[in-house]
């Protein structure tokens, strides 16, 4: 009998999970469906008790779901590490972002700025606060609707300078990825998976997560702009 695994993830891991799930299905014969939505919405759906087998979110979100009982204790598996990159609309001027000072000036000069509402966005807000720029740029920040990539707002010309996980920017048309944040201020998010407490397929989920941490899976992670965790 074929096992069906149903999961949910944040948008940041949508493409890499597509690759990894396809490879696992071919090897195992299991059928896997992972829905990718905004990370906050994904966590809310798990907390609400939706019938799911696996959840993939930033590691701190998985820890909260373990603490509240929706994810099995001891089931967290770290999958990928993902950094933040900066993008402008294709054909637009390319500001220098090679150093912290250069990036600060690019932010100061940008007519509009956008970043995700996830962990990297929280960290960016902290960076802007450390720079003393929070009030200065407040009116220029455009918050993307849940599940809408920052890069799509940049591509449409609604945002001049966009910050998001490299994995979510690198394949989008209509934008130019300027590069990652400078190393001194790079924001790394670890995305992890957890086995949902309500699952009836815990063994199959654990087998899938074990596959997703093999050396065989590392190439797919790097191809999508992420590093193995």
Backbone as CSV, one residue per row, in Angstrom:
resi,resn,N_x,N_y,N_z,CA_x,CA_y,CA_z,C_x,C_y,C_z
1,UNK,0.845,-1.196,0.000,0.000,0.000,0.000,0.878,1.243,0.000
2,UNK,0.564,2.193,-0.858,1.357,3.408,-0.966,1.043,4.353,0.193
3,UNK,2.087,4.892,0.784,1.916,5.858,1.858,1.839,7.259,1.279
4,UNK,0.859,8.025,1.733,0.720,9.425,1.330,1.192,10.310,2.476
5,UNK,2.162,11.166,2.191,2.668,12.105,3.178,2.213,13.508,2.772
6,UNK,1.595,14.185,3.715,1.108,15.544,3.461,1.856,16.518,4.367
7,UNK,2.410,17.575,3.759,3.187,18.516,4.547,2.907,19.957,4.186
8,UNK,3.503,20.842,4.968,3.387,22.279,4.725,4.746,22.918,5.003
9,UNK,5.057,23.968,4.255,6.350,24.635,4.434,6.201,26.124,4.170
10,UNK,7.219,26.879,4.537,7.277,28.282,4.153,7.725,28.382,2.695
11,UNK,7.505,29.545,2.088,7.839,29.740,0.684,9.339,29.607,0.425
12,UNK,10.150,29.909,1.423,11.600,29.937,1.222,12.154,28.597,0.760
13,UNK,11.511,27.494,1.155,12.031,26.169,0.826,11.232,25.484,-0.288
14,UNK,10.351,26.220,-0.947,9.453,25.614,-1.938,10.224,24.882,-3.039
15,UNK,11.213,25.536,-3.633,11.896,24.940,-4.781,12.793,23.772,-4.372
16,UNK,13.531,23.953,-3.291,14.424,22.861,-2.880,13.609,21.650,-2.438
17,UNK,12.482,21.863,-1.782,11.641,20.724,-1.393,11.049,20.043,-2.616
18,UNK,10.741,20.833,-3.648,10.249,20.213,-4.875,11.247,19.213,-5.430
19,UNK,12.528,19.604,-5.444,13.576,18.703,-5.932,13.738,17.485,-5.027
20,UNK,13.789,17.735,-3.716,14.048,16.648,-2.770,12.882,15.673,-2.697
21,UNK,11.669,16.200,-2.725,10.484,15.342,-2.681,10.416,14.457,-3.922
22,UNK,10.712,15.046,-5.080,10.667,14.253,-6.317,11.658,13.091,-6.251
23,UNK,12.862,13.371,-5.743,13.880,12.317,-5.646,13.467,11.244,-4.638
24,UNK,12.897,11.669,-3.521,12.471,10.703,-2.498,11.326,9.831,-3.007
25,UNK,10.375,10.438,-3.705,9.252,9.664,-4.235,9.740,8.591,-5.197
26,UNK,10.695,8.956,-6.031,11.217,7.998,-7.009,11.893,6.827,-6.311
27,UNK,12.583,7.131,-5.217,13.324,6.089,-4.505,12.412,5.227,-3.633
28,UNK,11.416,5.860,-2.996,10.649,5.173,-1.956,9.301,4.625,-2.414
29,UNK,8.724,5.233,-3.437,7.374,4.857,-3.827,6.297,5.571,-3.035
30,UNK,6.698,6.349,-2.012,5.719,7.155,-1.274,5.232,8.299,-2.146
31,UNK,4.027,8.758,-1.866,3.506,9.960,-2.514,3.557,11.092,-1.501
32,UNK,4.155,12.203,-1.907,4.372,13.320,-0.981,3.818,14.588,-1.603
33,UNK,3.042,15.327,-0.831,2.529,16.629,-1.261,2.855,17.644,-0.180
34,UNK,3.684,18.628,-0.524,4.041,19.689,0.428,3.529,21.015,-0.128
35,UNK,2.661,21.662,0.621,2.127,22.972,0.234,3.024,24.061,0.816
36,UNK,3.419,25.010,-0.006,4.269,26.113,0.457,3.439,27.388,0.542
37,UNK,3.435,27.987,1.727,2.673,29.211,1.991,3.551,30.131,2.835
38,UNK,3.026,31.281,3.202,3.763,32.149,4.109,4.063,31.426,5.411
39,UNK,5.255,31.632,5.952,5.669,30.903,7.139,4.759,31.096,8.337
40,UNK,4.284,32.326,8.545,3.378,32.596,9.664,2.082,31.814,9.489
41,UNK,1.549,31.801,8.264,0.316,31.058,8.004,0.523,29.560,8.186
42,UNK,1.680,29.061,7.742,1.968,27.633,7.898,1.963,27.234,9.366
43,UNK,2.624,28.022,10.197,2.675,27.720,11.631,1.285,27.762,12.255
44,UNK,0.463,28.731,11.838,-0.899,28.838,12.374,-1.730,27.609,12.017
45,UNK,-1.560,27.118,10.799,-2.337,25.955,10.381,-1.930,24.706,11.161
46,UNK,-0.640,24.572,11.433,-0.195,23.436,12.250,-0.743,23.575,13.669
47,UNK,-0.663,24.798,14.213,-1.168,25.036,15.575,-2.669,24.776,15.674
48,UNK,-3.371,25.015,14.573,-4.825,24.815,14.580,-5.222,23.344,14.476
49,UNK,-4.232,22.466,14.301,-4.511,21.038,14.288,-4.851,20.457,12.933
50,UNK,-4.467,21.153,11.851,-4.720,20.614,10.514,-4.052,19.246,10.365
51,UNK,-4.691,18.363,9.631,-4.180,16.999,9.461,-2.965,17.004,8.541
52,UNK,-1.789,17.059,9.143,-0.528,17.115,8.410,0.443,16.113,9.001
53,UNK,1.388,15.691,8.165,2.385,14.720,8.605,3.736,15.357,8.908
54,UNK,4.076,16.426,8.177,5.394,17.039,8.329,5.273,18.539,8.095
55,UNK,6.095,19.303,8.795,6.125,20.758,8.627,7.584,21.188,8.506
56,UNK,7.848,22.098,7.570,9.200,22.607,7.334,9.164,24.120,7.446
57,UNK,9.839,24.649,8.464,9.857,26.084,8.740,11.216,26.469,9.311
58,UNK,11.403,27.750,9.577,12.610,28.176,10.271,12.719,27.421,11.594
59,UNK,13.945,27.132,12.012,14.157,26.253,13.163,13.476,26.757,14.432
60,UNK,13.449,28.084,14.640,12.812,28.590,15.856,11.306,28.347,15.830
61,UNK,10.701,28.392,14.640,9.271,28.108,14.529,8.982,26.636,14.818
62,UNK,9.866,25.749,14.341,9.708,24.315,14.648,9.819,24.092,16.147
63,UNK,10.767,24.761,16.796,10.938,24.608,18.250,9.681,25.040,19.004
64,UNK,9.042,26.114,18.526,7.805,26.575,19.179,6.686,25.553,19.011
65,UNK,6.623,24.925,17.840,5.592,23.911,17.606,5.851,22.658,18.443
66,UNK,7.124,22.348,18.679,7.459,21.236,19.578,7.028,21.586,21.002
67,UNK,7.323,22.812,21.419,6.993,23.236,22.786,5.493,23.230,23.041
68,UNK,4.709,23.523,21.980,3.252,23.568,22.153,2.580,22.230,21.858
69,UNK,3.384,21.239,21.455,2.851,19.888,21.310,2.365,19.496,19.934
70,UNK,2.439,20.403,18.949,1.965,20.063,17.599,2.989,19.265,16.790
71,UNK,4.254,19.333,17.210,5.321,18.573,16.554,5.980,17.683,17.601
72,UNK,6.288,16.456,17.208,6.841,15.475,18.146,8.200,15.908,18.686
73,UNK,8.356,15.823,19.983,9.641,16.128,20.611,10.715,15.200,20.059
74,UNK,11.877,15.753,19.784,12.990,14.957,19.269,12.942,14.694,17.783
75,UNK,11.926,15.241,17.091,11.798,14.943,15.659,12.396,16.017,14.747
76,UNK,12.863,17.121,15.318,13.392,18.202,14.473,14.632,17.733,13.705
77,UNK,14.630,18.009,12.411,15.773,17.704,11.545,16.130,18.985,10.791
78,UNK,17.355,19.461,10.965,17.807,20.658,10.248,18.147,20.280,8.808
79,UNK,17.561,20.998,7.853,17.717,20.633,6.445,18.675,21.544,5.685
80,UNK,18.455,22.853,5.753,19.257,23.784,4.953,19.540,25.052,5.742
81,UNK,20.617,25.725,5.313,20.945,27.057,5.812,20.826,28.014,4.634
82,UNK,20.173,29.134,4.860,19.859,30.035,3.752,20.192,31.473,4.121
83,UNK,20.884,32.160,3.210,21.266,33.548,3.433,20.391,34.504,2.650
84,UNK,20.492,35.784,3.004,19.693,36.838,2.387,20.472,37.510,1.260
85,UNK,19.764,37.802,0.182,20.350,38.527,-0.948,19.535,39.792,-1.207
86,UNK,20.069,40.628,-2.097,19.443,41.914,-2.405,19.176,41.969,-3.910
87,UNK,18.017,42.502,-4.295,17.659,42.547,-5.709,17.085,43.905,-6.094
88,UNK,17.259,44.252,-7.375,16.622,45.417,-7.986,15.903,44.938,-9.242
89,UNK,15.076,45.802,-9.801,14.380,45.453,-11.030,15.388,45.313,-12.166
90,UNK,15.154,44.379,-13.067,16.045,44.192,-14.221,16.151,45.502,-14.996
91,UNK,17.385,45.890,-15.309,17.616,47.115,-16.060,17.800,48.347,-15.205
92,UNK,17.488,48.243,-13.901,17.643,49.391,-13.003,19.113,49.573,-12.628
93,UNK,19.431,50.747,-12.097,20.787,50.999,-11.606,21.131,49.985,-10.520
94,UNK,22.396,49.605,-10.475,22.843,48.592,-9.516,23.674,49.257,-8.418
95,UNK,23.076,49.532,-7.280,23.853,50.146,-6.196,24.895,49.180,-5.640
96,UNK,25.941,49.733,-5.100,26.999,48.951,-4.475,26.493,48.408,-3.140
97,UNK,26.596,47.114,-2.929,26.217,46.524,-1.632,27.360,45.674,-1.072
98,UNK,28.568,45.940,-1.537,29.696,45.053,-1.230,30.188,45.153,0.209
99,UNK,29.864,46.242,0.885,30.270,46.408,2.285,29.073,46.886,3.095
100,UNK,29.192,46.832,4.398,28.101,47.303,5.248,27.813,48.780,4.986
101,UNK,28.871,49.597,4.889,28.671,51.030,4.642,27.989,51.269,3.303
102,UNK,28.407,50.525,2.280,27.813,50.700,0.955,26.331,50.307,0.975
103,UNK,26.019,49.207,1.641,24.622,48.769,1.712,23.782,49.791,2.466
104,UNK,24.323,50.328,3.534,23.585,51.340,4.303,23.231,52.537,3.421
105,UNK,24.179,52.956,2.590,23.914,54.083,1.693,22.896,53.715,0.617
106,UNK,22.933,52.451,0.162,21.949,51.997,-0.835,20.543,52.020,-0.242
107,UNK,20.424,51.585,1.015,19.128,51.614,1.697,18.669,53.059,1.876
108,UNK,19.581,53.919,2.273,19.235,55.330,2.487,18.734,55.986,1.195
109,UNK,19.302,55.572,0.061,18.964,56.198,-1.219,17.730,55.599,-1.873
110,UNK,17.333,54.415,-1.451,16.220,53.717,-2.120,14.883,54.404,-1.842
111,UNK,14.077,54.539,-2.894,12.765,55.168,-2.735,11.767,54.227,-2.081
112,UNK,11.996,52.924,-2.206,11.122,51.939,-1.560,11.929,50.685,-1.260
113,UNK,11.577,50.033,-0.174,12.333,48.890,0.341,11.327,47.819,0.759
114,UNK,11.671,46.564,0.542,10.796,45.490,1.004,11.615,44.314,1.503
115,UNK,11.095,43.647,2.511,11.704,42.419,3.022,10.602,41.551,3.594
116,UNK,10.902,40.282,3.783,9.871,39.330,4.190,9.462,39.548,5.640
117,UNK,8.340,38.945,6.003,7.869,39.028,7.378,8.406,37.874,8.229
118,UNK,9.252,37.034,7.634,9.813,35.896,8.362,11.014,36.276,9.208
119,UNK,11.774,35.265,9.670,12.912,35.518,10.560,13.960,36.458,9.967
120,UNK,14.226,36.331,8.658,15.233,37.217,8.067,14.756,38.662,8.064
121,UNK,13.436,38.865,7.879,12.889,40.212,7.922,13.005,40.831,9.301
122,UNK,12.762,40.032,10.319,12.914,40.512,11.700,14.364,40.923,11.949
123,UNK,15.300,40.107,11.453,16.716,40.422,11.627,17.111,41.680,10.857
124,UNK,16.559,41.853,9.659,16.836,43.066,8.882,16.320,44.308,9.598
125,UNK,15.123,44.210,10.158,14.580,45.341,10.916,15.510,45.701,12.067
126,UNK,16.086,44.673,12.692,17.053,44.915,13.766,18.312,45.591,13.255
127,UNK,18.743,45.206,12.043,19.927,45.832,11.445,19.665,47.308,11.163
128,UNK,18.500,47.603,10.580,18.172,48.996,10.285,18.074,49.812,11.574
129,UNK,17.570,49.181,12.622,17.510,49.878,13.917,18.912,50.167,14.444
130,UNK,19.800,49.180,14.302,21.189,49.390,14.745,21.853,50.518,13.972
131,UNK,21.482,50.645,12.700,22.010,51.741,11.881,21.376,53.081,12.236
132,UNK,20.340,53.074,13.064,19.644,54.312,13.415,18.759,54.832,12.297
133,UNK,18.274,53.928,11.437,17.523,54.332,10.249,16.038,53.981,10.300
134,UNK,15.581,53.399,11.395,14.207,52.905,11.447,13.192,53.991,11.095
135,UNK,13.289,55.138,11.766,12.328,56.218,11.507,12.526,56.814,10.122
136,UNK,13.774,56.887,9.693,14.095,57.500,8.401,13.452,56.747,7.233
137,UNK,13.434,55.422,7.315,12.952,54.629,6.174,11.559,54.051,6.382
138,UNK,10.952,54.301,7.536,9.661,53.685,7.872,8.614,53.870,6.764
139,UNK,8.519,55.072,6.241,7.476,55.362,5.250,7.769,54.738,3.892
140,UNK,8.982,54.230,3.708,9.371,53.665,2.415,9.331,52.141,2.402
141,UNK,9.014,51.540,3.519,8.997,50.079,3.602,7.651,49.543,3.127
142,UNK,7.697,48.624,2.195,6.504,47.975,1.660,6.516,46.518,2.118
143,UNK,5.499,46.138,2.876,5.415,44.770,3.387,4.679,43.894,2.377
144,UNK,5.301,42.810,1.922,4.625,41.952,0.940,3.455,41.218,1.568
145,UNK,2.372,41.016,0.818,1.266,40.201,1.330,1.757,38.783,1.620
146,UNK,1.107,38.061,2.531,1.529,36.692,2.854,1.632,35.816,1.609
147,UNK,2.747,35.115,1.496,2.937,34.194,0.379,3.385,34.843,-0.918
148,UNK,3.508,36.182,-0.942,3.941,36.883,-2.155,5.435,37.180,-2.034
149,UNK,6.258,36.691,-2.967,7.702,36.927,-2.872,8.046,38.408,-3.029
150,UNK,8.989,38.860,-2.242,9.482,40.233,-2.377,9.941,40.486,-3.811
151,UNK,10.591,39.488,-4.401,11.122,39.644,-5.756,10.067,39.975,-6.791
152,UNK,8.841,39.482,-6.584,7.782,39.783,-7.551,7.383,41.252,-7.477
153,UNK,7.441,41.835,-6.290,7.177,43.273,-6.143,8.280,44.089,-6.807
154,UNK,9.509,43.603,-6.686,10.638,44.271,-7.340,10.473,44.186,-8.858
155,UNK,10.114,43.015,-9.363,9.966,42.814,-10.808,8.887,43.718,-11.393
156,UNK,7.829,43.983,-10.610,6.733,44.831,-11.093,7.034,46.319,-10.946
157,UNK,8.173,46.643,-10.347,8.526,48.040,-10.173,7.881,48.692,-8.967
158,UNK,7.262,47.883,-8.108,6.613,48.428,-6.910,7.613,48.663,-5.785
159,UNK,8.754,47.984,-5.876,9.802,48.092,-4.855,11.135,48.300,-5.551
160,UNK,11.916,49.252,-5.042,13.206,49.535,-5.664,14.311,48.609,-5.165
161,UNK,14.310,48.319,-3.866,15.370,47.496,-3.274,14.709,46.404,-2.443
162,UNK,14.905,45.147,-2.851,14.255,44.029,-2.176,15.252,43.111,-1.487
163,UNK,14.898,42.664,-0.309,15.727,41.738,0.477,14.933,40.457,0.692
164,UNK,15.533,39.317,0.364,14.878,38.029,0.628,15.909,36.915,0.525
165,UNK,15.490,35.718,0.944,16.361,34.563,0.809,16.809,34.445,-0.653
166,UNK,18.093,34.170,-0.858,18.614,33.990,-2.215,17.806,32.953,-2.979
167,UNK,17.395,31.890,-2.283,16.646,30.812,-2.943,15.336,31.304,-3.544
168,UNK,14.763,32.363,-2.976,13.487,32.890,-3.475,13.678,33.945,-4.563
169,UNK,14.904,34.432,-4.722,15.179,35.472,-5.715,15.842,34.939,-6.981
170,UNK,16.637,33.893,-6.842,17.590,33.551,-7.901,16.939,33.087,-9.210
171,UNK,15.714,32.574,-9.157,15.088,32.069,-10.379,13.987,32.982,-10.912
172,UNK,13.786,34.126,-10.266,12.705,35.023,-10.683,13.113,35.845,-11.905
173,UNK,12.215,35.964,-12.853,12.459,36.830,-14.000,12.103,38.271,-13.647
174,UNK,12.752,39.204,-14.327,12.415,40.604,-14.149,13.187,41.304,-13.051
175,UNK,14.138,40.617,-12.433,14.950,41.237,-11.393,16.426,40.956,-11.649
176,UNK,17.275,41.732,-11.012,18.712,41.484,-10.984,19.123,41.276,-9.536
177,UNK,19.701,40.135,-9.240,20.197,39.874,-7.889,21.576,40.510,-7.769
178,UNK,21.690,41.508,-6.896,22.958,42.213,-6.718,23.991,41.347,-6.011
179,UNK,23.512,40.441,-5.195,24.416,39.559,-4.459,23.919,39.366,-3.040
180,UNK,24.651,38.580,-2.269,24.273,38.360,-0.871,24.631,39.577,-0.017
181,UNK,24.056,39.635,1.170,24.474,40.656,2.126,25.976,40.497,2.397
182,UNK,26.668,41.584,2.703,28.093,41.460,3.058,28.279,40.474,4.207
183,UNK,29.371,39.707,4.193,29.564,38.660,5.205,29.409,39.134,6.646
184,UNK,29.851,40.350,6.941,29.812,40.838,8.325,28.396,40.975,8.861
185,UNK,27.425,41.152,7.960,26.047,41.350,8.408,25.085,40.338,7.767
186,UNK,25.625,39.296,7.174,24.766,38.286,6.548,23.846,37.663,7.593
187,UNK,22.631,37.389,7.180,21.618,36.797,8.047,21.358,35.378,7.556
188,UNK,21.695,34.398,8.376,21.524,32.997,8.009,20.335,32.415,8.769
189,UNK,19.417,31.832,8.030,18.278,31.143,8.636,18.423,29.644,8.405
190,UNK,18.284,28.879,9.465,18.253,27.419,9.338,16.797,26.980,9.215
191,UNK,16.512,26.235,8.153,15.168,25.695,7.971,15.183,24.223,8.375
192,UNK,14.215,23.863,9.188,14.159,22.533,9.780,12.791,21.901,9.533
193,UNK,12.759,20.604,9.670,11.506,19.859,9.534,11.165,19.204,10.858
194,UNK,9.879,18.985,11.062,9.436,18.274,12.245,8.276,17.360,11.896
195,UNK,8.165,16.259,12.623,7.078,15.300,12.420,5.861,15.776,13.215
196,UNK,4.757,15.980,12.530,3.546,16.461,13.194,2.993,15.404,14.145
197,UNK,2.529,15.859,15.287,2.075,14.935,16.327,0.901,14.070,15.880
198,UNK,0.073,14.601,14.997,-1.140,13.879,14.595,-0.908,12.863,13.477
199,UNK,0.308,12.788,12.964,0.553,11.912,11.813,0.337,10.437,12.149
200,UNK,-0.080,9.703,11.139,-0.150,8.233,11.246,0.974,7.597,10.434
201,UNK,1.868,8.450,9.912,2.946,7.955,9.044,4.312,8.425,9.547
202,UNK,4.516,8.396,10.851,5.747,8.933,11.431,6.990,8.254,10.867
203,UNK,6.940,6.942,10.682,8.125,6.225,10.180,8.459,6.657,8.753
204,UNK,7.431,6.824,7.933,7.659,7.248,6.554,8.212,8.669,6.506
205,UNK,7.691,9.535,7.370,8.200,10.914,7.417,9.659,10.922,7.855
206,UNK,9.971,10.128,8.866,11.367,10.076,9.330,12.288,9.545,8.232
207,UNK,11.813,8.574,7.470,12.623,8.060,6.355,12.846,9.152,5.306
208,UNK,11.837,9.942,5.042,11.981,11.038,4.075,12.973,12.078,4.574
209,UNK,12.891,12.441,5.843,13.796,13.451,6.389,15.228,12.932,6.434
210,UNK,15.381,11.641,6.695,16.721,11.050,6.661,17.293,11.146,5.252
211,UNK,16.467,10.883,4.246,16.909,11.013,2.853,17.321,12.445,2.544
212,UNK,16.572,13.409,3.076,16.833,14.819,2.774,18.102,15.358,3.427
213,UNK,18.720,14.572,4.288,19.986,14.998,4.902,21.182,14.180,4.403
214,UNK,20.990,13.367,3.388,22.085,12.576,2.837,22.973,13.428,1.933
215,UNK,24.213,12.993,1.698,25.075,13.697,0.735,24.435,13.813,-0.642
216,UNK,23.624,12.824,-0.998,22.934,12.831,-2.283,22.033,14.060,-2.430
217,UNK,21.482,14.528,-1.300,20.559,15.661,-1.331,21.281,17.004,-1.346
218,UNK,22.567,17.014,-1.020,23.298,18.279,-0.889,23.347,19.053,-2.203
219,UNK,23.480,18.354,-3.322,23.581,19.037,-4.614,22.317,19.826,-4.916
220,UNK,21.160,19.242,-4.629,19.897,19.938,-4.871,19.795,21.188,-4.015
221,UNK,20.274,21.108,-2.787,20.219,22.268,-1.890,21.085,23.405,-2.427
222,UNK,22.279,23.072,-2.868,23.174,24.118,-3.395,22.635,24.687,-4.707
223,UNK,22.013,23.859,-5.501,21.440,24.308,-6.768,20.359,25.352,-6.544
224,UNK,19.722,25.296,-5.406,18.661,26.249,-5.095,19.137,27.371,-4.175
225,UNK,20.449,27.588,-4.130,20.982,28.728,-3.391,21.070,28.541,-1.891
226,UNK,21.049,27.293,-1.434,21.123,27.002,-0.007,22.300,26.070,0.283
227,UNK,22.642,25.965,1.555,23.696,25.051,1.986,23.099,23.973,2.874
228,UNK,23.661,22.763,2.835,23.190,21.741,3.774,23.383,22.224,5.201
229,UNK,22.419,21.930,6.053,22.505,22.363,7.457,23.471,21.477,8.225
